Amino acid sequence: FLGEANIFEGVWKDGALALADGSRILAPIHAPTGADGAKGRCLVRPERISILAGGEPKSTDLRPDNILFARLTRRLFSGNWTTLFVERPGQTLRIGLANAAPLAITEGDTVALAWSRENTVVLPMDSDP
């Protein structure tokens, strides 16, 4: 059982998954990626993705490996947890956040999604997501 996950598909190039819009997702260093030009896919769990205010890390200590941009389309509050729904070309993603501090973003805003390459799981192309 996989549970909630954001699936990305693209083509492997230089150890990263190149998406159709030109974005790249870095996989863990020792993950079995495909050869350059091979189709690939990976997943990232919703709670492993952070929202960056203003699109950039505020501290030199925080340099996420992966940053993608998306448009916030919906917020779903559920107790001490918030699920954000964001859209990228041809894809709706979920981001799970603990309700610690309010986010200064509203529906319709473009947000930066960030996560560590260690939170990217490479999937074999012959498996069901």
Secondary structure as GFF3:
##gff-version 3
##sequence-region A 1 129
A	DSSP	beta_strand	6	13	.	.	.	ID=ss1
A	DSSP	beta_strand	16	18	.	.	.	ID=ss2
A	DSSP	beta_strand	24	26	.	.	.	ID=ss3
A	DSSP	beta_strand	39	44	.	.	.	ID=ss4
A	DSSP	three_ten_helix	46	48	.	.	.	ID=ss5
A	DSSP	beta_strand	50	52	.	.	.	ID=ss6
A	DSSP	three_ten_helix	53	55	.	.	.	ID=ss7
A	DSSP	beta_strand	66	78	.	.	.	ID=ss8
A	DSSP	beta_strand	81	88	.	.	.	ID=ss9
A	DSSP	beta_strand	91	98	.	.	.	ID=ss10
A	DSSP	beta_strand	110	115	.	.	.	ID=ss11
A	DSSP	three_ten_helix	117	119	.	.	.	ID=ss12
A	DSSP	beta_strand	121	123	.	.	.	ID=ss13
###
